[in-house]
């Protein structure tokens, strides 16, 4: 009798699974719409969790075990390779920068292209971080809060030295400063790159991080 009940339960489970597979997309949407909203569910969880005075690590473990018990896998986002610029597009971009005759922008973009440093790292470079003797730039508290050095080509040293000297005469603290004598924002650097990209007629999206994939030595 006990064996018969187990068999019946298996059959019912299989039938339920088959019924789910037969549901239309519209029916699935209706079922999902009836679920408690994430915010309301969070309120319910807060009532359960608050007496335990949870911190970040405690919550992290709770939801880790919750996902495992519910057999919910973390969805990994697909990483797409950026669309690099062709040689012709690079030349057109560089010519747009050169023709603008803005020394600060020219040195900034060359440093991006030669070193592949991140946008946020570029904004934080100070005059003292530039080592012209060893052709290096010190990056303090970069990604992962780590310090490191990046190299730039010796052919760029003379131009960079002239620019550094100019910044020192103006009592600048940062390598690249706005008219307000403060460091450029990451948003402003993105704008600068886009302006030159638009001016060169490039249809692809050009942004600071792109040069991490297209370093020129």
N, CA, C and O of each residue as an XYZ file, in Angstrom:
868
protein
N       0.834     -1.208      0.000
C       0.000      0.000      0.000
C       0.872      1.262      0.000
O       0.610      2.235     -0.707
N       1.927      1.194      0.834
C       2.856      2.324      0.922
C       3.551      2.557     -0.408
O       3.741      3.698     -0.827
N       3.937      1.447     -1.083
C       4.600      1.545     -2.386
C       3.663      2.140     -3.415
O       4.085      2.909     -4.279
N       2.367      1.777     -3.322
C       1.375      2.292     -4.260
C       1.227      3.812     -4.120
O       1.109      4.531     -5.112
N       1.237      4.288     -2.854
C       1.111      5.733     -2.613
C       2.290      6.500     -3.192
O       2.120      7.583     -3.752
N       3.498      5.931     -3.055
C       4.700      6.571     -3.606
C       4.603      6.676     -5.111
O       4.937      7.705     -5.698
N       4.138      5.590     -5.740
C       3.981      5.587     -7.203
C       2.970      6.628     -7.650
O       3.169      7.314     -8.653
N       1.873      6.738     -6.891
C       0.845      7.726     -7.235
C       1.384      9.147     -7.134
O       1.072      9.999     -7.966
N       2.209      9.398     -6.092
C       2.805     10.725     -5.926
C       3.726     11.051     -7.091
O       3.739     12.186     -7.567
N       4.509     10.058     -7.567
C       5.413     10.269     -8.699
C       4.626     10.593     -9.956
O       5.003     11.471    -10.732
N       3.519      9.867    -10.149
C       2.687     10.090    -11.345
C       2.093     11.498    -11.312
O       2.082     12.205    -12.319
N       1.591     11.898    -10.112
C       1.004     13.233     -9.984
C       2.035     14.327    -10.260
O       1.729     15.328    -10.908
N       3.267     14.124     -9.760
C       4.335     15.103     -9.984
C       4.665     15.218    -11.461
O       4.877     16.316    -11.976
N       4.708     14.055    -12.153
C       5.011     14.057    -13.588
C       3.905     14.746    -14.360
O       4.170     15.487    -15.307
N       2.658     14.504    -13.957
C       1.526     15.135    -14.640
C       1.558     16.642    -14.454
O       1.273     17.401    -15.380
N       1.917     17.077    -13.213
C       2.005     18.520    -12.940
C       3.069     19.164    -13.811
O       2.864     20.245    -14.363
N       4.225     18.484    -13.933
C       5.323     19.003    -14.765
C       4.896     19.099    -16.214
O       5.205     20.076    -16.896
N       4.173     18.068    -16.695
C       3.704     18.078    -18.077
C       2.713     19.204    -18.306
O       2.728     19.853    -19.352
N       1.833     19.439    -17.305
C       0.857     20.524    -17.427
C       1.560     21.870    -17.529
O       1.145     22.745    -18.289
N       2.656     22.029    -16.734
C       3.419     23.289    -16.770
C       4.036     23.504    -18.145
O       4.075     24.625    -18.654
N       4.519     22.406    -18.744
C       5.151     22.520    -20.056
C       4.144     22.885    -21.136
O       4.509     23.422    -22.181
N       2.852     22.584    -20.872
C       1.820     22.868    -21.861
C       1.276     24.288    -21.746
O       0.491     24.719    -22.591
N       1.684     25.021    -20.708
C       1.194     26.384    -20.525
C       1.721     27.300    -21.621
O       2.867     27.188    -22.056
N       0.856     28.206    -22.054
C       1.275     29.178    -23.064
C       2.053     30.307    -22.390
O       2.054     30.432    -21.165
N       2.711     31.122    -23.206
C       3.462     32.261    -22.674
C       2.549     33.210    -21.918
O       2.917     33.731    -20.865
N       1.361     33.432    -22.457
C       0.396     34.335    -21.821
C      -0.021     33.808    -20.448
O      -0.167     34.568    -19.490
N      -0.208     32.479    -20.375
C      -0.604     31.873    -19.094
C       0.514     31.992    -18.055
O       0.259     32.230    -16.875
N       1.768     31.822    -18.522
C       2.903     31.960    -17.605
C       2.987     33.390    -17.084
O       3.267     33.611    -15.906
N       2.745     34.361    -17.963
C       2.783     35.760    -17.551
C       1.725     36.049    -16.499
O       1.957     36.817    -15.565
N       0.548     35.423    -16.660
C      -0.538     35.618    -15.706
C      -0.162     35.065    -14.332
O      -0.457     35.664    -13.298
N       0.506     33.887    -14.351
C       0.935     33.268    -13.093
C       1.971     34.147    -12.399
O       1.910     34.366    -11.190
N       2.935     34.652    -13.199
C       3.981     35.509    -12.628
C       3.409     36.808    -12.076
O       3.902     37.346    -11.085
N       2.345     37.312    -12.740
C       1.728     38.558    -12.302
C       1.072     38.399    -10.934
O       0.928     39.373    -10.196
N       0.674     37.169    -10.594
C       0.018     36.914     -9.318
C       1.015     36.778     -8.168
O       0.618     36.732     -7.004
N       2.304     36.713     -8.490
C       3.308     36.581     -7.440
C       3.369     37.841     -6.593
O       3.050     38.935     -7.060
N       3.777     37.677     -5.357
C       3.987     38.830     -4.478
C       5.126     39.669     -5.053
O       6.140     39.124     -5.491
N       4.967     40.965     -5.054
C       6.004     41.837     -5.608
C       7.283     41.715     -4.776
O       7.221     41.422     -3.582
N       8.454     41.942     -5.409
C       9.719     41.862     -4.667
C       9.743     42.753     -3.419
O      10.285     42.368     -2.383
N       9.147     43.949     -3.532
C       9.154     44.867     -2.402
C       8.330     44.326     -1.236
O       8.745     44.406     -0.080
N       7.140     43.766     -1.561
C       6.285     43.207     -0.518
C       6.938     41.992      0.128
O       6.839     41.788      1.338
N       7.610     41.184     -0.702
C       8.311     40.013     -0.167
C       9.439     40.450      0.755
O       9.694     39.826      1.785
N      10.118     41.540      0.368
C      11.210     42.064      1.194
C      10.686     42.490      2.563
O      11.348     42.272      3.577
N       9.502     43.095      2.596
C       8.906     43.516      3.862
C       8.650     42.321      4.780
O       8.864     42.390      5.990
N       8.185     41.214      4.171
C       7.930     40.002      4.949
C       9.235     39.441      5.519
O       9.294     38.995      6.665
N      10.287     39.476      4.675
C      11.578     38.956      5.117
C      12.183     39.807      6.223
O      12.829     39.293      7.136
N      11.966     41.107      6.132
C      12.503     42.020      7.147
C      11.944     41.672      8.525
O      12.667     41.693      9.521
N      10.645     41.350      8.571
C      10.024     40.998      9.847
C      10.654     39.747     10.450
O      10.797     39.632     11.668
N      11.033     38.802      9.567
C      11.658     37.572     10.042
C      13.112     37.787     10.457
O      13.593     37.197     11.424
N      13.796     38.645      9.705
C      15.229     38.804      9.903
C      15.605     39.809     10.993
O      16.644     39.662     11.636
N      14.772     40.822     11.204
C      15.136     41.906     12.116
C      15.514     41.432     13.522
O      16.476     41.954     14.085
N      14.796     40.458     14.119
C      15.187     40.010     15.472
C      16.608     39.445     15.531
O      17.212     39.403     16.603
N      17.148     39.008     14.381
C      18.501     38.441     14.350
C      19.586     39.494     14.143
O      20.774     39.177     14.091
N      19.154     40.764     14.026
C      20.102     41.875     13.810
C      21.138     41.547     12.726
O      22.337     41.531     13.001
N      20.680     41.287     11.507
C      21.592     40.845     10.439
C      22.522     41.941      9.947
O      22.148     43.113      9.888
N      23.738     41.547      9.595
C      24.656     42.458      8.917
C      24.806     41.974      7.476
O      24.135     41.031      7.057
N      25.681     42.620      6.734
C      25.818     42.302      5.303
C      26.201     40.838      5.069
O      25.598     40.158      4.239
N      27.203     40.363      5.801
C      27.688     38.995      5.599
C      26.620     37.961      5.962
O      26.498     36.923      5.312
N      25.845     38.264      7.014
C      24.774     37.348      7.430
C      23.726     37.245      6.315
O      23.313     36.148      5.942
N      23.303     38.399      5.790
C      22.312     38.410      4.712
C      22.836     37.705      3.465
O      22.098     36.995      2.781
N      24.114     37.911      3.182
C      24.723     37.281      2.015
C      24.619     35.761      2.108
O      24.301     35.091      1.126
N      24.894     35.219      3.313
C      24.822     33.781      3.514
C      23.381     33.276      3.475
O      23.102     32.207      2.933
N      22.466     34.063      4.058
C      21.049     33.675      4.054
C      20.541     33.509      2.622
O      19.906     32.507      2.291
N      20.828     34.502      1.781
C      20.317     34.448      0.412
C      21.086     33.446     -0.452
O      20.566     32.943     -1.448
N      22.311     33.170     -0.064
C      23.064     32.117     -0.752
C      22.387     30.769     -0.531
O      22.173     30.007     -1.473
N      22.052     30.485      0.734
C      21.377     29.224      1.053
C      19.967     29.188      0.468
O      19.482     28.133      0.058
N      19.312     30.353      0.433
C      17.961     30.431     -0.134
C      17.978     30.057     -1.609
O      17.136     29.287     -2.072
N      18.947     30.609     -2.350
C      19.065     30.281     -3.777
C      19.339     28.797     -3.975
O      18.781     28.168     -4.875
N      20.207     28.238     -3.123
C      20.532     26.817     -3.249
C      19.307     25.943     -2.997
O      19.062     24.984     -3.729
N      18.540     26.275     -1.959
C      17.358     25.483     -1.634
C      16.274     25.590     -2.703
O      15.545     24.634     -2.965
N      16.182     26.762     -3.310
C      15.199     26.967     -4.382
C      15.737     26.555     -5.751
O      15.028     26.607     -6.756
N      17.011     26.144     -5.765
C      17.685     25.728     -6.999
C      17.659     26.850     -8.047
O      17.391     26.629     -9.228
N      17.947     28.051     -7.563
C      18.017     29.217     -8.457
C      19.477     29.507     -8.745
O      20.251     29.787     -7.830
N      19.849     29.441     -9.995
C      21.234     29.701    -10.395
C      21.423     31.172    -10.727
O      20.520     31.829    -11.246
N      22.608     31.676    -10.420
C      22.931     33.068    -10.746
C      23.114     33.186    -12.255
O      23.896     32.453    -12.858
N      22.380     34.121    -12.852
C      22.487     34.323    -14.297
C      23.708     35.181    -14.598
O      23.812     36.322    -14.147
N      24.610     34.621    -15.352
C      25.821     35.356    -15.720
C      25.562     36.181    -16.975
O      25.069     35.680    -17.985
N      25.909     37.458    -16.878
C      25.720     38.326    -18.040
C      26.742     37.967    -19.113
O      27.894     37.644    -18.822
N      26.296     38.030    -20.338
C      27.182     37.709    -21.450
C      28.134     38.871    -21.704
O      27.723     40.023    -21.843
N      29.404     38.536    -21.759
C      30.401     39.568    -22.030
C      30.643     39.651    -23.535
O      30.987     38.666    -24.187
N      30.455     40.839    -24.053
C      30.667     41.047    -25.479
C      31.959     41.829    -25.699
O      32.246     42.796    -24.993
N      32.710     41.401    -26.666
C      33.933     42.120    -26.998
C      33.569     43.448    -27.658
O      32.657     43.496    -28.484
N      34.264     44.518    -27.307
C      33.953     45.822    -27.904
C      34.325     45.854    -29.379
O      35.206     45.124    -29.833
N      33.644     46.705    -30.104
C      33.947     46.879    -31.526
C      35.103     47.870    -31.651
O      34.931     49.073    -31.455
N      36.261     47.352    -31.974
C      37.466     48.180    -32.026
C      37.462     49.099    -33.241
O      36.765     48.851    -34.225
N      38.247     50.152    -33.155
C      38.378     51.086    -34.269
C      39.359     50.530    -35.287
O      40.338     49.876    -34.927
N      39.096     50.788    -36.531
C      40.031     50.404    -37.581
C      41.186     51.400    -37.593
O      41.126     52.437    -36.934
N      42.238     51.080    -38.346
C      43.380     51.998    -38.450
C      42.936     53.348    -39.008
O      43.383     54.400    -38.553
N      42.045     53.298    -40.009
C      41.560     54.541    -40.617
C      40.765     55.377    -39.611
O      40.879     56.602    -39.585
N      39.960     54.702    -38.785
C      39.165     55.416    -37.781
C      40.050     56.012    -36.697
O      39.793     57.112    -36.208
N      41.101     55.273    -36.324
C      42.049     55.802    -35.339
C      42.743     57.054    -35.858
O      42.926     58.024    -35.122
N      43.128     57.024    -37.131
C      43.783     58.189    -37.745
C      42.816     59.372    -37.765
O      43.199     60.495    -37.436
N      41.565     59.121    -38.150
C      40.561     60.189    -38.213
C      40.313     60.773    -36.822
O      40.173     61.987    -36.667
N      40.260     59.904    -35.816
C      40.045     60.353    -34.427
C      41.216     61.215    -33.964
O      41.022     62.283    -33.382
N      42.430     60.741    -34.229
C      43.629     61.471    -33.806
C      43.717     62.830    -34.509
O      44.105     63.826    -33.898
N      43.358     62.866    -35.782
C      43.404     64.130    -36.526
C      42.417     65.143    -35.948
O      42.706     66.338    -35.896
N      41.245     64.655    -35.512
C      40.252     65.544    -34.908
C      40.796     66.139    -33.608
O      40.587     67.317    -33.322
N      41.492     65.318    -32.831
C      42.094     65.792    -31.579
C      43.221     66.776    -31.878
O      43.319     67.826    -31.243
N      44.067     66.437    -32.840
C      45.215     67.278    -33.197
C      44.766     68.641    -33.710
O      45.344     69.665    -33.348
N      43.746     68.655    -34.544
C      43.270     69.904    -35.147
C      42.609     70.833    -34.128
O      42.505     72.038    -34.355
N      42.163     70.263    -32.998
C      41.520     71.089    -31.967
C      42.542     71.941    -31.226
O      42.184     72.944    -30.609
N      43.819     71.546    -31.283
C      44.916     72.295    -30.659
C      44.696     72.522    -29.156
O      45.016     73.585    -28.624
N      44.154     71.519    -28.496
C      43.987     71.590    -27.048
C      45.011     70.645    -26.423
O      44.836     69.426    -26.435
N      46.085     71.224    -25.877
C      47.191     70.415    -25.369
C      46.752     69.434    -24.291
O      47.175     68.278    -24.284
N      45.911     69.893    -23.392
C      45.442     69.036    -22.299
C      44.700     67.818    -22.830
O      44.935     66.698    -22.375
N      43.808     68.030    -23.785
C      43.047     66.930    -24.375
C      43.953     65.978    -25.145
O      43.784     64.759    -25.097
N      44.918     66.556    -25.853
C      45.831     65.746    -26.654
C      46.655     64.802    -25.769
O      46.762     63.609    -26.053
N      47.230     65.347    -24.704
C      48.036     64.534    -23.787
C      47.157     63.511    -23.073
O      47.562     62.363    -22.889
N      45.972     63.917    -22.677
C      45.043     63.027    -21.983
C      44.689     61.817    -22.838
O      44.731     60.680    -22.369
N      44.346     62.068    -24.077
C      43.927     60.980    -24.963
C      45.111     60.086    -25.332
O      44.957     58.870    -25.445
N      46.281     60.679    -25.517
C      47.468     59.869    -25.780
C      47.775     58.952    -24.597
O      48.145     57.792    -24.781
N      47.621     59.479    -23.386
C      47.878     58.672    -22.191
C      46.887     57.508    -22.106
O      47.256     56.397    -21.725
N      45.646     57.767    -22.458
C      44.636     56.705    -22.483
C      45.013     55.620    -23.484
O      44.952     54.427    -23.186
N      45.403     56.062    -24.676
C      45.715     55.120    -25.758
C      47.007     54.347    -25.475
O      47.095     53.157    -25.776
N      48.005     55.018    -24.898
C      49.294     54.365    -24.651
C      49.276     53.412    -23.450
O      49.991     52.410    -23.440
N      48.462     53.726    -22.442
C      48.500     52.944    -21.205
C      47.260     52.092    -20.953
O      47.337     51.085    -20.250
N      46.116     52.485    -21.518
C      44.886     51.731    -21.283
C      44.360     51.887    -19.871
O      43.619     51.027    -19.395
N      44.726     52.974    -19.183
C      44.229     53.162    -17.818
C      42.732     53.460    -17.843
O      42.194     53.921    -18.849
N      42.085     53.195    -16.742
C      40.644     53.392    -16.636
C      40.307     54.878    -16.492
O      41.129     55.687    -16.063
N      39.082     55.201    -16.863
C      38.615     56.582    -16.812
C      38.767     57.177    -15.411
O      39.311     58.269    -15.252
N      38.286     56.454    -14.401
C      38.350     56.950    -13.023
C      39.799     57.095    -12.556
O      40.114     58.002    -11.786
N      40.672     56.215    -13.014
C      42.086     56.291    -12.643
C      42.730     57.524    -13.264
O      43.565     58.182    -12.642
N      42.340     57.825    -14.479
C      42.888     58.989    -15.181
C      42.577     60.281    -14.430
O      43.425     61.167    -14.324
N      41.359     60.381    -13.912
C      40.955     61.610    -13.213
C      41.728     61.814    -11.920
O      41.861     62.945    -11.452
N      42.241     60.733    -11.334
C      42.914     60.830    -10.030
C      44.428     60.976    -10.110
O      45.088     61.084     -9.076
N      44.993     60.981    -11.316
C      46.450     61.095    -11.451
C      46.907     62.497    -11.033
O      46.403     63.502    -11.535
N      47.856     62.545    -10.118
C      48.431     63.811     -9.678
C      49.814     63.998    -10.326
O      50.422     63.047    -10.816
N      50.280     65.228    -10.312
C      51.585     65.544    -10.906
C      52.680     64.656    -10.303
O      53.568     64.181    -11.011
N      52.603     64.443     -9.003
C      53.633     63.662     -8.305
C      53.637     62.187     -8.713
O      54.603     61.471     -8.448
N      52.566     61.737     -9.352
C      52.465     60.325     -9.748
C      53.217     60.025    -11.047
O      53.412     58.862    -11.400
N      53.634     61.068    -11.751
C      54.298     60.885    -13.051
C      55.808     60.792    -12.845
O      56.425     61.709    -12.304
N      56.394     59.684    -13.276
C      57.847     59.463    -13.185
C      58.408     59.495    -14.605
O      58.349     58.505    -15.335
N      58.952     60.651    -14.980
C      59.466     60.821    -16.339
C      60.760     60.051    -16.565
O      61.076     59.689    -17.699
N      61.502     59.801    -15.509
C      62.764     59.067    -15.641
C      62.527     57.620    -16.049
O      63.195     57.096    -16.939
N      61.566     56.981    -15.387
C      61.288     55.562    -15.654
C      60.095     55.348    -16.578
O      59.685     54.215    -16.832
N      59.542     56.457    -17.078
C      58.381     56.384    -17.993
C      57.224     55.588    -17.381
O      56.674     54.679    -18.003
N      56.875     55.953    -16.156
C      55.772     55.278    -15.480
C      54.823     56.296    -14.860
O      55.193     57.438    -14.588
N      53.587     55.848    -14.646
C      52.595     56.636    -13.916
C      52.068     55.758    -12.795
O      51.663     54.619    -13.027
N      52.074     56.286    -11.588
C      51.569     55.530    -10.440
C      50.053     55.687    -10.355
O      49.531     56.802    -10.350
N      49.370     54.575    -10.290
C      47.918     54.573    -10.136
C      47.608     54.178     -8.695
O      47.850     53.042     -8.287
N      47.075     55.119     -7.939
C      46.758     54.846     -6.541
C      45.302     54.437     -6.384
O      44.392     55.077     -6.912
N      45.111     53.350     -5.642
C      43.763     52.865     -5.347
C      42.938     52.678     -6.618
O      41.833     53.204     -6.750
N      43.510     51.912     -7.549
C      42.784     51.597     -8.777
C      41.710     50.561     -8.508
O      41.218     50.451     -7.385
N      41.346     49.807     -9.522
C      40.306     48.787     -9.355
C      40.752     47.777     -8.305
O      41.888     47.304     -8.320
N      39.837     47.455     -7.392
C      40.183     46.535     -6.308
C      40.980     47.210     -5.213
O      41.566     46.541     -4.361
N      41.007     48.563     -5.231
C      41.748     49.357     -4.241
C      43.229     48.974     -4.200
O      43.840     48.904     -3.133
N      43.786     48.730     -5.375
C      45.194     48.346     -5.458
C      46.004     49.438     -6.145
O      45.532     50.083     -7.081
N      47.228     49.635     -5.668
C      48.160     50.573     -6.307
C      48.976     49.810     -7.351
O      49.291     48.634     -7.167
N      49.311     50.483     -8.433
C      50.141     49.847     -9.454
C      50.798     50.928    -10.310
O      50.476     52.110    -10.196
N      51.724     50.500    -11.168
C      52.377     51.407    -12.105
C      52.016     50.999    -13.528
O      51.897     49.813    -13.836
N      51.843     52.000    -14.392
C      51.644     51.719    -15.812
C      52.777     52.385    -16.587
O      53.270     53.445    -16.201
N      53.172     51.763    -17.661
C      54.262     52.282    -18.490
C      53.723     53.096    -19.660
O      52.656     52.798    -20.197
N      54.465     54.119    -20.046
C      54.152     54.818    -21.294
C      55.417     54.803    -22.157
O      56.521     54.733    -21.616
N      55.283     54.867    -23.475
C      56.451     54.758    -24.355
C      57.406     55.933    -24.203
O      56.992     57.056    -23.917
N      58.678     55.655    -24.396
C      59.702     56.691    -24.238
C      59.516     57.815    -25.261
O      59.936     58.949    -25.029
N      58.884     57.492    -26.394
C      58.637     58.503    -27.426
C      57.645     59.570    -26.958
O      57.565     60.654    -27.536
N      56.892     59.248    -25.906
C      55.886     60.167    -25.382
C      56.439     61.013    -24.228
O      55.794     61.962    -23.782
N      57.629     60.664    -23.753
C      58.185     61.297    -22.558
C      58.392     62.806    -22.726
O      58.038     63.577    -21.834
N      58.951     63.227    -23.837
C      59.223     64.647    -24.046
C      57.954     65.480    -24.026
O      57.903     66.521    -23.371
N      56.939     65.034    -24.731
C      55.669     65.766    -24.793
C      55.009     65.820    -23.414
O      54.477     66.853    -23.008
N      55.052     64.697    -22.707
C      54.450     64.646    -21.379
C      55.221     65.547    -20.402
O      54.621     66.200    -19.549
N      56.554     65.576    -20.536
C      57.386     66.404    -19.651
C      57.039     67.888    -19.814
O      56.940     68.620    -18.829
N      56.855     68.326    -21.068
C      56.489     69.717    -21.322
C      55.136     70.058    -20.704
O      54.937     71.134    -20.141
N      54.215     69.102    -20.828
C      52.876     69.328    -20.277
C      52.918     69.372    -18.744
O      52.263     70.214    -18.129
N      53.684     68.472    -18.133
C      53.814     68.444    -16.677
C      54.406     69.759    -16.175
O      53.947     70.308    -15.174
N      55.428     70.262    -16.872
C      56.061     71.525    -16.483
C      55.059     72.674    -16.554
O      55.054     73.556    -15.696
N      54.222     72.655    -17.570
C      53.191     73.685    -17.731
C      52.197     73.630    -16.569
O      51.796     74.666    -16.038
N      51.806     72.425    -16.182
C      50.860     72.253    -15.074
C      51.476     72.724    -13.757
O      50.796     73.321    -12.923
N      52.755     72.452    -13.582
C      53.438     72.884    -12.353
C      53.476     74.401    -12.255
O      53.294     74.967    -11.176
N      53.714     75.057    -13.385
C      53.749     76.527    -13.383
C      52.391     77.106    -13.000
O      52.307     78.199    -12.440
N      51.350     76.374    -13.301
C      50.000     76.828    -12.947
C      49.555     76.351    -11.578
O      48.387     76.484    -11.213
N      50.505     75.787    -10.811
C      50.225     75.293     -9.451
C      49.146     74.216     -9.431
O      48.361     74.127     -8.486
N      49.115     73.408    -10.472
C      48.124     72.330    -10.545
C      48.505     71.180     -9.618
O      49.686     70.897     -9.413
N      47.520     70.542     -9.078
C      47.735     69.359     -8.246
C      47.564     68.100     -9.091
O      48.358     67.162     -9.010
N      46.515     68.103     -9.898
C      46.222     66.951    -10.744
C      46.828     67.138    -12.137
O      47.048     68.261    -12.591
N      47.087     66.031    -12.790
C      47.665     66.087    -14.127
C      46.702     66.753    -15.103
O      47.116     67.513    -15.978
N      45.421     66.461    -14.946
C      44.405     67.063    -15.817
C      43.375     67.779    -14.952
O      42.688     67.164    -14.136
N      43.283     69.090    -15.149
C      42.360     69.894    -14.353
C      41.456     70.723    -15.251
O      41.837     71.117    -16.353
N      40.256     70.978    -14.760
C      39.301     71.801    -15.490
C      39.616     73.273    -15.242
O      40.571     73.608    -14.541
N      38.802     74.139    -15.824
C      39.007     75.582    -15.645
C      38.786     76.010    -14.196
O      39.212     77.089    -13.783
N      38.119     75.156    -13.436
C      37.850     75.466    -12.035
C      38.987     74.981    -11.118
O      38.846     74.974     -9.895
N      40.092     74.583    -11.715
C      41.269     74.119    -10.976
C      40.977     72.890    -10.110
O      41.506     72.741     -9.008
N      40.137     72.035    -10.632
C      39.845     70.763     -9.968
C      39.996     69.642    -10.981
O      40.031     69.885    -12.188
N      40.084     68.426    -10.492
C      40.246     67.283    -11.400
C      39.032     67.135    -12.314
O      37.905     67.432    -11.919
N      39.273     66.678    -13.526
C      38.178     66.382    -14.447
C      37.304     65.294    -13.837
O      37.794     64.431    -13.108
N      36.023     65.337    -14.131
C      35.131     64.248    -13.728
C      35.170     63.172    -14.807
O      35.541     63.451    -15.947
N      34.793     61.953    -14.458
C      34.758     60.870    -15.452
C      33.729     61.196    -16.534
O      33.912     60.854    -17.702
N      32.655     61.855    -16.132
C      31.613     62.233    -17.095
C      32.164     63.201    -18.128
O      31.863     63.083    -19.316
N      32.973     64.163    -17.682
C      33.545     65.152    -18.601
C      34.505     64.494    -19.584
O      34.541     64.863    -20.758
N      35.282     63.523    -19.115
C      36.215     62.836    -20.016
C      35.446     62.048    -21.074
O      35.846     62.012    -22.238
N      34.352     61.421    -20.673
C      33.518     60.719    -21.666
C      32.979     61.693    -22.702
O      32.909     61.378    -23.890
N      32.598     62.876    -22.241
C      32.082     63.899    -23.156
C      33.159     64.333    -24.148
O      32.890     64.484    -25.340
N      34.376     64.530    -23.648
C      35.486     64.962    -24.503
C      35.748     63.932    -25.592
O      35.900     64.283    -26.763
N      35.802     62.649    -25.203
C      36.036     61.574    -26.172
C      34.926     61.550    -27.210
O      35.190     61.390    -28.401
N      33.690     61.709    -26.765
C      32.549     61.669    -27.695
C      32.584     62.843    -28.664
O      32.268     62.686    -29.843
N      32.966     64.023    -28.171
C      33.034     65.205    -29.037
C      34.026     64.998    -30.179
O      33.743     65.346    -31.326
N      35.185     64.432    -29.862
C      36.184     64.189    -30.906
C      35.742     63.048    -31.823
O      36.021     63.063    -33.021
N      35.064     62.077    -31.261
C      34.551     60.967    -32.072
C      33.525     61.474    -33.076
O      33.563     61.111    -34.251
N      32.604     62.319    -32.603
C      31.590     62.895    -33.498
C      32.243     63.781    -34.560
O      31.840     63.790    -35.723
N      33.267     64.527    -34.125
C      33.952     65.419    -35.056
C      34.729     64.694    -36.134
O      34.976     65.244    -37.207
N      35.120     63.441    -35.847
C      35.878     62.667    -36.841
C      34.978     61.831    -37.741
O      35.452     61.174    -38.668
N      33.673     61.859    -37.463
C      32.726     61.136    -38.313
C      32.668     59.639    -38.060
O      32.149     58.892    -38.890
N      33.192     59.190    -36.928
C      33.156     57.759    -36.607
C      31.749     57.392    -36.142
O      31.190     58.047    -35.263
N      31.181     56.346    -36.732
C      29.829     55.933    -36.375
C      29.810     54.987    -35.175
O      28.787     54.855    -34.503
N      30.931     54.334    -34.907
C      30.992     53.424    -33.751
C      30.986     54.230    -32.453
O      31.320     55.415    -32.438
N      30.604     53.567    -31.373
C      30.639     54.205    -30.058
C      32.078     54.227    -29.563
O      32.717     53.183    -29.442
N      32.583     55.424    -29.277
C      33.955     55.588    -28.781
C      33.868     56.141    -27.365
O      33.199     57.147    -27.127
N      34.537     55.492    -26.434
C      34.476     55.858    -25.022
C      35.817     55.506    -24.377
O      36.555     54.689    -24.927
N      36.151     56.095    -23.233
C      37.485     55.891    -22.637
C      37.880     54.431    -22.454
O      39.022     54.066    -22.734
N      36.959     53.591    -21.990
C      37.301     52.193    -21.693
C      37.662     51.408    -22.952
O      38.324     50.374    -22.870
N      37.230     51.895    -24.113
C      37.533     51.217    -25.368
C      39.034     51.116    -25.581
O      39.518     50.139    -26.152
N      39.772     52.120    -25.125
C      41.219     52.150    -25.360
C      41.972     51.140    -24.505
O      43.156     50.897    -24.738
N      41.299     50.544    -23.512
C      41.925     49.456    -22.761
C      42.082     48.212    -23.636
O      42.944     47.366    -23.398
N      41.224     48.126    -24.655
C      41.264     46.994    -25.570
C      42.057     47.317    -26.842
O      42.278     46.449    -27.686
N      42.476     48.563    -26.960
C      43.141     48.988    -28.187
C      44.371     49.833    -27.853
O      44.550     50.932    -28.379
N      45.209     49.299    -26.971
C      46.417     50.018    -26.548
C      47.420     50.094    -27.695
O      47.648     49.115    -28.405
N      48.008     51.261    -27.863
C      49.031     51.468    -28.897
C      50.367     51.739    -28.209
O      50.466     52.614    -27.349
N      51.380     50.988    -28.592
C      52.717     51.174    -28.011
C      53.611     51.960    -28.966
O      54.773     52.217    -28.654
